[in-house]
Amino acid sequence: MTTTDSRPVLRFEDAASQALYSAIYAAALQNLLGTNTVPFGEMHARSGLMDPAVGMVRAGGGYEQPWTRDATINSWNATSLLAPALAANTLWAVVEKGAEGKLVVQQDSQQWDQVIWTIGAWHHYLVTGDREFLQRAYDVVTNTLAVREQAAVFGRDARYGLFTGPSFFNDGVSGFPAPTADAGESRGSESTSYPDVVSAMYLSTNALYYAAYMRAAEMADALGRPADGHRAKAAGLKQAINQHFWNPRTGSYNYELTADGRPGAYQEGAGLAFALLFGIADGSQARSVISNAQRMTWGMPDTFPRWDRYSSAEPGRHNAIVWPLVQGLWAKGLAKHGDVEGFATETRLLAELVRNSGGFWEIYDGNTGAVEGGYQGATGVLKRHWDSQPDQTWSATAFIDMMHTGLFGMTFDSRGLTFAPNLPPGWGDVTLSGVRYRDSVLTVALRGTGNVIHAFNLDGTPSTEYAVPTSLHGHHTIDITLNPA
């Protein structure tokens, strides 16, 4: 098994920043490209597109498989840039041949958020320019969207114009405020065991569908194919999200809409991050979401506030608890909207969680910062404690993305790589060297503080583009001087 293992070096001039952020960044690279890069087996080769000379990225120490959402998040966060062949294999590892041999995202028991694969696939193309990958990926995307649109379960509720099913990665019942069953939570820990969760609509899942339709339209444009109404479907979904989830009273988006139309004015960290990242929130809404977000001592929680059946002594596995996955998405959203202070805080908290715990764990207690897997269930034997798994890949790639997308402001599009940095006060000047982008190797230096570019020099020549083109070859140096807003 071989990989194209590209490991940039992060160097801060400030000693404290170097000791914290640079050390965690190096550890995160080892987590992704060393610890969690593994061979793949027959069960992962159902697409017929895997490169046998390249491994794949597993979900983490406790999970040998990649999972659809993990494969996507890890490719989006880091792998597509750092190891393109590895990222492609990991994305193909969660694709299978369905009816009539058509390629679709794997149809496992957690189908509600499988369209997230579209975001990772489009990002992979933007980073690599691999048109052969894009052609196959577009077939996967259109086939998968067709399956979901026609599905009786986890399909679209025509009354609201929204997709049903649990929220993003919340496969445990602890992520939902009041699931009902024959007796409390007697159906067990799986969120799909509860009919009122299956039939409800959630912010993050619908945000992912919106983004999937938009990315599908962009794929079609890039390939010169008919867009098949993807943009119109996206526009309708965006309108429905803002109609049914936006809450003027809280100045933020609700988490839940039940099948009978009752809103759940709770907070979902990933859902809010997606609203910021995908442009579902307009400028004033984004500012309101950021200013009204409720955070815990150790970062942005998964869902909030605490449901009555849990407590600070027994936190829910998906409730009032901190997943680095969510911290990374939230930090990415804050950086996109220029909140340097908020980005700095979330990034510092994740770095300290990793340093204090000695690794990239799956989940942490939001109040104490201790490694904590949380509880599922309600009472008695049904309410059992779960482990927080070690070496969680998306915890590591969340931090890598904080550095790449947040600190250095890297954004990829069809024209090239654009920079919109966010350098917090007190972090000091910083350089990221050895960044491989297509046929070039970049060294990027940030000076000053803030997120307003005062000067941008490519190989010593001033530029107002703040970007490098896809056609760049060889080694190049970028120097960016920043001023506070």
N, C-alpha and C positions, 0 to 999 in steps of 0.2 A: 504493500500500500504506500502510495506517495501522495504528497500534497504540495501545493505551491504555498509555502509558509512564509508570508511577508509580515515581518514584525517591525513596525516603526518604533522609533525611540522618542520618548517625551522627556523634555528637559526644562525645568524651571530654574530661573536665576535665584529665586527666593528659596532659602534652605528648608523652611517649614513646608512650603508647597511641594518641593521636590521630595521630601520625606513622606508626604502623605499621598498626593495625587499621582506622582510619577511611579511610586512603588505599587500602588493599587492598579494602575494602568498596566504595568508589566505583568502583574499577577493575573489580571483579566485576560491578557493575551495568552498566557500559558494555559489558563483554564479552557479557553476556546480552541486554540491551535495545538495544544498538547493533551491535556487531561481528557477532554471531551471529543476529540477527533478519533473516531473508531472505525474499524472495518464494518461493512454492511453484509447482511445475509439475504437469503432468498426472499424473505418476507418484505424486504425493503426494495426489491428490484421488480416490482409488479408493473412499472411503467415501461420497462424495456429500454430505458434511456440512461441508466446508471453507467458511469465510467468505472470499469473494474479495477483500474489502476489508482483510483482515488477513493478515500473513505467517505464518511459522512459525519455530521455533528449530532451527537445525541442530546437529549434534553438535560441530562445531568447525572450526578453520581447515583441517584436512586432510580433513574429511568434510562434504560438502554435504547428505547426507541426515540425517534425525533419528535413525534406528534406534529400535527399540521400547524398549530399555532406556534409551537416552539421553533420549528424549522423556519417559519416565516419571520418571526421576530428576530431570530438570531442572524438570518441572512440580511434583513433590513438594517439591523443595528450595526453589523460589523463584517460578517463573513463575505458578503459579495465584494467588498472593497479589499479585504485582507487576503482572501483565498478564493478567487472566483470559481475555480473548478470544484472546490469543496462545497461552496454555496450551491452551485447548480446540482450537484449530487444530492445534497440535503433536501433541496426543493423537490427533485424528482423522487426522492425516497417516500414522499407522502402523496404520490400520484399513482393511480392504478388504471387499468383498462376496464371500463364498464361495459354496458350493453353495446353490442355490435362492435366491440373493440375500441370504442371511443375513450380517449383519455379524460379522466375526471380526478378531482381531488378525492383522496380515499374516503369511502363512504362507511366510516366507523360509527360508533355509538354517540359521537360528539360532533354532529353535523351542523349545528346551528351557526357556528362562526367560521366554517371552512372557507368562506369567501375571502378571508384574510390573506390567503395564498396569493391572491391577485396583486395585493400591495407589494409583497415581497418579490414576486416575479417581475413586475414593472420596474421596481427599483433595481433589480439585478440587471435588467437590460440597460437602464440609464447609466449604471456604473461601468458596465463592460462593453456595451455596444454589440452584444452577441445577437445577431438577427436570426440565426438558426434557433437559438433558445427562444427568442420572442415568438417566432412562428408557431412552435409547438406549444408554448405557454398560452398563446391566445386561444388555441383550440381547447386546452384544458379549462380556461376561464369561461369561455362561452358555453361549453358543455356543462360545467358545474353550475353556472348561473341558471341554465335551463332546468337542471334537476331541482334546484332549490325553488324556482318560481312555480314549478308544478307539484311540489311536495305538499302532502296533506298535513304533515307534522314539520314544524320549523319552516313553514311557508309564509306567505304574505296574507295578512288579514285585510280584506278589501274594505272593511268599514273605516279603518284608520290609515290605510296605505303604508303600514309598517310590517316588518317581519317579526314573527313570534319566535319564542325559544329563549333559553337562558342567556345571560350576559356573558360576552366574550369568553374569558377563561374560567368563569365561576361554575365549575362542574360539580361543586359540592353545595348541599342545601344551606350551609351556613351563610352563603352569600345573598340570601333572600330574606326579606323582613318577616313574612308571616305565611310560610307554606302550610297548607292544610292537607291532612291525610285522614285515614280512618281513626287514628288516635295520635295526635301530636305529630311526631316525625317517625312514625312506626315503619314507614316505607324504606328507611335507611338513609344513606348519606348522599346518594346521587340526586342532583337537582332534577334530572329528567324523570324521576319517580313520582314527581308531584305535578298533577294536572294543571294546577293554577300557575305554576312556574312555566310549564311548557306552553300554555296558551297566552301568557302575558308577553309584553313587548318591553325591551330594555334599550337604554341609550347606546351602549357600546356596540351591540350587535347591529343596530340600525345604522350607526355611523360607519361601521365596516362595510355594510352593503352599499351605502352611498359612495364611499371611496372605491369600492370594487367596480361599480358602474362607471365611475369617472376614469379609473385606470383602464378599464376595458375599452372605453372610447378612445383613449390615448393610444392604446395598443393598435386598434383598428386604423387610426390615422397614420401611425408610423409604418404600418404594413400596406397602406393603400387599400384597405378593405372597407366595405360598408360598415357603418357604426352600429347598425341594428338597433337603433333607438336607445343606446346606452345612456346618452346624455339626458334625454327626456326622462328616462326612468330615474336617473340620479336627481334631476331637478325636482321631480315629484316627491322623492323620498326626503330630500333636504327640506322642502316645504312642510312635509308631514312631521318631521323631527322637530322643527321650530314651532309648529302649531301645537303639538301634543306634549312635548317635553320641556319647552322653555317656560320658566316660572318667574313672572315679573316680581312676585313677592320676595323671593329669595335672591333674585338677580343671578340665577344660574339655571342649569338644566336639571330636571327631575331624573331620577334613576329608572322609574318603573311606570308603566301604564298597564293596568290589568285588563283582562278580556272584556270586562263589563264597563270599561272606561274610567276607572278610578285611578287618579294619579298618585304616584308614590314620591313624595317630596324628600327623597333621600339623596345622598351624594355617592357617585361612583367615580373613583379616580381615573380609571382608564377611559371611561366614557367622556369625561370632561377633557382629558388630554386629546382624544380623537376629535372632539368638537373644535378644539384649537388647531390641531394639526391639519385637518382636512378642509378647513374653511367653512364648516357648518355654522360656526359663530361668526357674525360680522364684527367689525372693529369695536363697536360699543359693547356688544355682548361678550367679546373676548376679554375686554378690560373688566367687565363686571364679574365674569366667571373667576378670573384670577384674583380679584380683590375680595371676593366672597367665599373663596375656597376654604374649607375647614381641614386643617392638617393636625396630625398628632405630633408628639414630641420628637419622634424619629422619622417623620416624613409623611408624605401623602398616603393615606390608607386606601385599601381596596374599596370597601363600602363603608359608609358612615351615616349616622351615628351607630352606637352599639345597639343591637337588637336586645329585647328584654330577656331572652333566654340565655344570653351570655353575660360575662362579667369581666372585670379587669383580671381576676384570678383565673378565669376560664374563657379566654377570648375565642371568638369564632374563627375558624380557619380562613374564612373569606370575609370577615366582618371586623371593622375597627382594628385592623392589623396591617402591618407594612410588608408588601411584596416589593423587592427591588425592581421587578418588572414594571410595576406601576410607577415607581419613582422615576425610572428612566423615561417612560412615555411622558410623564408630567413635566419633567425637566426639559425634554425636547420641545414640548408645547410652550413652555415659558420662554425658552430661548428664541423660538420663532417669533414671539410677540414682544421681544426686547426687554423682558423682565430680568435684568442682570442679577439683581439681588435675590429674587426667588430661585433662579437657576443655581446661583452660587450656594444657597442654603441647602437645596435638595441634593446637590452633588456632594457637598461636604458631609451631609448626614450619611449618604450611602458609603462614602469612603471610610468614615469612622465606624460604621456598622461592620464593614468588612475587616478593617484593622482590628477592631475590638474582639471580633468573633473568630478571627484567624482564617476566614475563607468566605466564599460566595455562597451563602446559604439561601434556601428557598424563601423563607419567611422569617420575619422578626417581630417581636412584641413592640407595638407602636408607642407604648409608654416607657418601657425600660430599655429597649434596644437589645434585649436578650434573644438568642435563637429560640424561636417558638413556632411549632407547627400548627397550633390551634386545635379547636374542638369542633366536632360535627355532632348533630343530634340535639336532643332536648333534655331528656331526663334518664336517670337510671343507666342501664347498660348501653342504651342507645347513644348516650352522650360520651363518646370516647375521644381520647387525645390522639392526635396524629403527629408524626415526626415531621420536622423541617428537614428536607433532604440536603445533603452537602453538594458542593461543586455544581450548583445550579447554573447552567450555561446562560440562560437569559438574565440572570443576575449579573454575570460578568459582562455580557455584551451591552447591558444597560449602562454600565460605567464607561465602556469603550465609546458608546454613542454619546454619552455626556461630553466626552473630550472631543470627538470628531464633529458631531452636529451642533453641540452646545457651545463649547469653548471656541473651536475654530470655525464654527458656522458653515460647515461643508454642506452644500446642496447640489444634487446632480440633476441635470436635465439634458435634453437632446443636443444642446449646444456645448455643454462642457461642465466643469466643476466651478461653482461660485462660492465665495467666502463672505460670510456675514458674522464675524466673531462676536463673542460676549466674554470679555476679560474682566472678571470681578476685581474690585479694589483690594489690594493686599496680596494678591496672588503672585504678582511680579511678572516680568517678561518671561515668555515661554516659547520653545521651539519644538516642532514636531518634524522629525527627519525620517527619510526612508519611506515615504508614503507612495506606494505604487498605484498610479491611476492610468489604466490602459497601457500605453507604450511609454509612459513617462515615470520618473521618480522625483518626488517633490520634497523639498525642505521648506517648511512654512514657519516664519517667525512672527510673533505678536509682540508689539511694544506698546506701552502706555496703559490705558484702562478704559473700560466702557464698551460701547458697541457702535460708535460712530467712526467710520473710517476717515482718517485725516490724510493718509498717504498709502498707496498701494503700488509696490514696485515688483515687477517680474524681471529677474536677472538684472536688477539695477535700473530698469527702464520704467518710468512712471506710467500707470494705466488707470483709467477711470472705469474699466469694465469689472474690476474686482473678481476676475474669473480667469480660468485657463481653458482653452478649447480642447475638444476631443482629439484633435489632430496633433497635439503636443507630443514630442518624442524626446527621449534622453533625460538627463538630470537638469533640474531647474530649481531656483531659489526664489521664494516669495517673501517679501518683507512688508508687514502691515503695521502701520502706526494708528493707534486708536485714541479717541477722546471721549470723555463722558458725554451723554446725551444732553 
